[in-house]
């Protein structure tokens, strides 16, 4: 579609020059009509010769026929068909000049003889001069009217400000010429079949005709100069637009040209709008990345932090200070920055930039070729573009060769059109990667376009391949980071080959650090639980009344209940044991450690009653509630239970 839009723009520009040619032809014909004393032979040849501009219309028709035949998009095909119909109708109007019906021989009513277009002479009668002048005047009025209609349609249909202004100037010139031709009547006594012309009147009319002819000639020169000036203004407008669109700084002398300045301002405005869109899109991306980083920081998920950091680094965004305090985010960010640096060094141009340059190169080749083939002098700024220079040199070469081989303007214009078509065709074949035919490669214009298209395609393909490779590398790095983190978090030992991958090593180190921190936290919890169990058991065994806050601790409550149970069991076994309800809960019951001597039967007595029963039972009974060893057993059991619980919780978290 890019080539189609380029062809459409080129054709619209060419239509501007075509309209200028039509208007100039009408004005030139009006000059000839103003000279009533010109030879009848010149008038006759002028009336039978096709109007100036017909060769250009024929070339446009050939070009549009090719475009209609090659278009595959229905809308594009309909567009070119409409332009083809308009060009055909315009050509028909231009070629509908009055010609003799008998193939070239005219016999005037008064016996005058006209020889065909091979240089014969004409002997008009007195009455035929007036008739010929009237016919010429009617023909010129028709041409000017057709020119006005054509220009009015072009003004209504064009959207290009420069072309519209040019068409309006040409319409004003055609309208003025038509008004002047309509207001100028034939003198009453200049030529009369019944009255003999007055010699003084003829002399006056001759002088007036000469003056009108001179004025018309000056007007034609002024019109030609205006057309050339309009063309140069269009070239300057396009040059200024390109500089503004590309962001280049123009020279002060260039900005003094109103056409160049207008084009530059338009291009700069469009560039500013495009840059603003890019800045807005980048700002939105930065806000989204910042939000994602903050959410990841709250979740405390190391893997998500690595991914978020990698994305921020790979996209060239600036991370927040809070995010950079997280080691996992920092590791991912550094890896993303490293990959982005490698990607930027390998691919400095994007596919979009290459496509835009290819389009600009084609436009420059076409513009340069036009300037060269038409014999115009290019501007210094335009000659700094290699594509423009290539097209200009080809146009100059074709112009020189054409003028040396053939001197007719129509054939030269046709050859120039064909060369331009060949350049476009060669560029399309080259940029699409097709293989040209041997016959096509014999045409220098086709070869020039083909080489340019082939070079643009190679640059675009290289950039696309680099972008794809970088995307694959980034994806592989993210997968290796995740794999390394999982192995480090689970405590597995990685292979030496895997640790050679920087992304895998970064993920593994972060996973191992998180695992060590988690194990340390679990050990601290187990140690604290053991201390709480011992404290609770002691308070329960001693009969100390706990607080509600202490009983809210699961480990303390378990130890306290076990201690209280052992104290109650001891009290039930030894009725003489003081009742904990009647004893001061904060003062443990004193127990004497002094023992009596042992008799010959091995009986041992204590100063406190009930102690002998306890000591005698220790040798034959299993450990009972209230024994001294229950504290250690209960502590070890609690540690085992809590250790198992924390182990299951850690394993379940890793599996999740």
Beta strands, then each sheet from edge to edge (+ up, - down):
strand 1: 106-107
strand 2: 113-114
sheet 1: 1+ 2-
end
